[in-house]
């Protein structure tokens, strides 16, 4: 039960609709801010970057810089598993 606080904080971060969408896309494959923006055009690139920074600060995401672009990916496989379960149960075709 000592991990309950840590898990609750993680779920708070994922409870934001935009961050959850970002994580869903990144669970499929690593993407840049531009690639994410093409999928979430209702958000500015600046807003996407801010959400990515929050996710990275909570060690959910990792990033790799290549030239001028930064590619983001899921760092924690437990998050990938959580997203998989959510998709299986709530995103059925």
C-alpha positions in Angstrom: 0.0 0.0 0.0 3.0 2.3 0.3 2.8 2.8 -3.5 -0.8 4.1 -3.4 0.3 7.7 -3.2 2.6 7.3 -6.2 -0.1 5.5 -8.2 -2.7 8.2 -7.3 -0.3 10.9 -8.6 0.3 9.0 -11.8 -3.4 8.6 -12.4 -4.0 12.3 -11.7 -1.5 13.1 -14.5 -3.2 10.7 -16.9 -6.7 11.9 -16.0 -6.2 15.0 -18.2 -7.9 14.3 -21.5 -5.2 15.8 -23.7 -2.4 14.0 -21.9 -4.3 10.7 -22.1 -4.6 11.2 -25.9 -0.9 11.9 -26.2 0.0 8.8 -24.2 -2.4 6.7 -26.4 -0.7 7.9 -29.6 2.8 7.4 -28.1 1.9 3.9 -26.9 1.6 3.0 -30.6 4.9 4.4 -31.7 7.4 7.2 -30.8 6.4 10.6 -32.3 7.6 14.2 -32.5 5.6 17.2 -31.4 4.8 17.9 -35.1 3.5 14.4 -35.6 1.4 14.6 -32.5 0.1 18.0 -33.6 -1.1 16.5 -36.8 -3.2 14.1 -34.8 -4.3 16.6 -32.2 -4.8 19.7 -34.3 -7.1 21.3 -31.7 -4.0 21.8 -29.5 -1.2 24.2 -30.3 2.3 22.8 -30.5 3.1 24.9 -27.5 0.3 23.2 -25.5 1.4 19.8 -26.7 5.0 20.5 -25.6 3.7 21.6 -22.1 1.7 18.4 -21.7 4.7 16.4 -22.8 6.9 18.1 -20.3 4.5 17.2 -17.5 4.5 13.6 -18.7 8.3 13.5 -18.9 8.6 15.1 -15.4 6.5 12.2 -14.0 8.8 9.7 -15.8 6.0 8.5 -18.1 7.8 9.6 -21.2 11.4 9.7 -22.5 12.8 11.8 -25.3 15.6 11.7 -27.9 16.8 14.8 -29.6 17.9 14.5 -33.2 18.8 17.8 -34.9 16.0 20.2 -34.2 13.3 17.6 -33.5 12.6 15.7 -30.3 11.0 12.3 -30.5 8.9 11.2 -27.5 8.2 7.6 -26.4 6.7 5.8 -23.5 9.4 5.2 -20.8 7.4 3.0 -18.5 6.0 -0.3 -19.8 3.4 -0.3 -17.0 1.9 2.8 -18.7 1.8 1.0 -22.0 0.0 -1.8 -20.3 -2.6 0.6 -18.7 -3.3 2.2 -22.1 -3.6 -1.3 -23.7 -6.3 -2.3 -21.1 -8.1 1.0 -21.5 -8.2 0.6 -25.3 -9.4 -3.0 -25.1 -12.2 -2.1 -22.8 -13.3 1.4 -23.9 -12.1 1.9 -27.5 -13.8 -1.1 -29.2 -14.7 -0.7 -32.9 
